[in-house]
Amino acid sequence: MTIATDGDAALTTFEKDGPFDVVLTDILHPGLGVTGLIQSIWKINPKQQIGIITGFPILSKPFTKDQLLNFVDKLVKPPTFPSYVPLLADSEYHL
């Protein structure tokens, strides 16, 4: 596992050590934005698998009426638990 602290560090790491089995990136991070990061990685390796992590609910197409209603319900009701937990904030993995 390799962890980068921002988009610029992630791209530098990918250029140096990639490709990886999968690249996971948060949708919001400092430095190079997620769109720029993905475009840059795909210029290097168009087949690189990339997963985007977000703390926001996402609705994927196609969806049913019940899925749409459930999605909207989640948006309008406040969460009952912390919606963001910095899992790797004190991680032993660093660049």
C-alpha positions in Angstrom: 0.0 0.0 0.0 1.2 3.5 -0.9 -0.4 6.6 0.5 -0.1 10.1 -0.9 -1.0 13.2 1.1 -2.4 15.2 -1.9 -3.1 15.0 -5.6 0.3 16.2 -6.7 2.1 13.6 -4.4 -0.3 10.9 -5.8 0.7 11.7 -9.4 4.4 11.8 -8.5 4.1 8.4 -6.8 2.2 6.9 -9.7 4.8 8.2 -12.2 7.6 6.7 -10.1 6.0 3.4 -8.8 2.9 2.8 -10.9 0.9 1.1 -12.3 -0.9 -0.2 -9.2 -3.6 -2.9 -9.0 -6.0 -0.1 -8.1 -5.7 3.6 -7.3 -8.1 5.0 -4.7 -8.6 8.7 -4.3 -10.8 10.9 -2.3 -13.0 13.2 -4.4 -11.7 16.2 -2.3 -8.0 16.6 -1.6 -5.4 19.3 -1.7 -3.2 20.0 -4.7 -4.1 18.5 -8.1 -7.8 17.9 -8.2 -9.4 14.5 -8.7 -10.3 15.2 -12.3 -6.7 16.3 -13.1 -5.3 13.4 -11.2 -7.4 10.8 -13.1 -6.7 12.4 -16.5 -3.0 12.4 -15.8 -2.9 8.8 -14.6 -4.9 7.7 -17.6 -2.5 9.5 -19.9 0.2 7.3 -18.4 -1.8 4.1 -18.2 -5.3 4.2 -19.9 -6.2 0.9 -18.3 -5.4 1.9 -14.7 -8.4 1.1 -12.4 -9.3 4.1 -10.3 -11.9 4.3 -7.4 -13.2 7.5 -6.1 -14.1 7.8 -2.4 -16.6 10.3 -1.2 -18.4 11.1 2.0 -21.4 12.1 -0.1 -24.3 9.8 -1.0 -24.1 8.8 -4.7 -27.0 7.5 -6.9 -25.9 5.5 -9.9 -28.0 5.1 -13.0 -30.1 3.3 -13.8 -32.1 3.5 -10.5 -35.6 2.6 -9.4 -38.2 5.0 -7.9 -37.5 3.5 -4.5 -33.8 3.9 -4.8 -34.3 7.6 -5.8 -36.6 8.2 -2.8 -34.1 6.5 -0.5 -31.3 8.6 -1.9 -33.3 11.9 -1.4 -34.2 10.8 2.1 -30.6 10.3 3.0 -29.8 13.8 1.7 -32.5 15.6 3.8 -32.1 13.7 7.0 -29.1 14.5 9.2 -26.8 11.5 9.8 -26.9 9.7 13.2 -23.2 9.0 13.2 -20.1 10.8 12.0 -20.2 10.7 8.2 -16.4 11.3 8.0 -13.8 9.3 9.8 -10.2 10.0 9.0 -9.2 6.3 8.9 -5.6 6.9 7.8 -4.9 10.2 9.7 -2.4 8.5 12.0 -1.4 5.8 9.6 2.1 4.4 9.7 2.2 4.7 5.9 3.8 7.9 4.5 5.6 9.0 1.4 
